[in-house]
């Protein structure tokens, strides 16, 4: 398996003008890419495969709470 994962767009601006970075990082740190549109650099790292059935087992979000005085709401 190749160590370099290829992104299709920049995760920051969405542009497709990406180039592999010349920066050498430690092995296993992920591949570095540069976006020419927004001048940002980022890394991609493959973490692994999910266990069967794990894709739909995300916990449900908690219900929204009323703002408190510390959030800018009224006490």
Secondary structure, 3 states (H helix, E strand, C coil): CCCCCCCCCCCCCCCCCEEECCCCCCCCCCEEEEECCCCEEEEECCCCCCCCCCCCCCCCCCCCCCCCHHHCCCC
